Amino acid sequence: MKDIKWFFLDSGSSIQFPFGLEASAPPFFILLALVGFVASVVWVSRDAAKRGKSGLLAGLFAVVAMWPLSLVWWLWLRPPSPDTIQSQS
């Protein structure tokens, strides 16, 4: 029971990440944020590839450009889908 409480509630634990980053939150929320980050980068890169753009560059943009703001930028600036272009002509 103590391990479960630590995983969900203990904010005294600190996790060290590369580049000198440190997170001080319950491990559950850190894990949730990491899963959301990875899932959004994968989605951005797949969406870019589907739209005929470089998935690698779009994924790199999502990582570097201050996530989660980069996700909003991608939704705003992404190119139109090839299906949308064909239906308009």
N, C-alpha and C positions, 0 to 999 in steps of 0.2 A: 504493500500500500504506500510505503514511503517513496518508492521509486516512481509510482504514478503521480504522486503529489509533486515530486521534483520536476517531472516532465511537463506538467501543465501549469504549475503555479510558482515555482522557485525563480525569482528574478535576481537572486543573488549570484547565480552562476554566470560566468562570463566565457564567451567563446571567442578565440583568436582566429582571424581570417588572414589570408595573405595581404601584403601591402600595408600592414600595420592597422588593419581594421579590426574593431572589437565590437561585439554585440553583447549587451547586458539585458537579456529578456528571458522569459521562460523558453526552454528549448522547443516546445511545441510551436510557438509563434515564429521563432527563427526558422524552423523547418518549413513552416507554412509559407513564409516570405520567400525562401529559396526555391521552393517548388513553383510558386507563382511567377517568380523571375524567370526560371528556366522555361516554363510552359509558354510565357509570353514571347520570349526570344525565339523559341521554336515556331510558334504561330506566325510571328512576323516574317521569319525567313521563308516558311512555306507559302505564306500569302504573297510575298514578293515574287517567288518563283512561279506561282500560278498566274501572276499578272505579267510575266515576261521580264521581270527585273532580276538583278542579282540577289539571291537569297542570302549569300554570305555578307554582302555589304549592308543589306537591310538588318540582318541580325547583329552585325557589328555596330550599326547605328543605334539599335535598341539597347545594347550593352553600354556604349560609351556616352550617349546623350541623356544621362540622368534619368534612369528608369524610376518611376513609371510614367514620367512626363514624355519620354520618347515613344511610349505606346500610344499616347494621345496624339502626338505629332504624326505618327505613322497612319493612324486612322484618318487624320485630316488631310495629309499630303499624298496618300497612296494613289498610284495610278489607277485608272478605271480598269475593270475586268475586261478581258477580251470578249466575253459573252455580251457585256453591255455595249461595247463598241459595235459589234455585229448587229445587234438588235436596233440600234439607232439609225443605221444606214439603210 
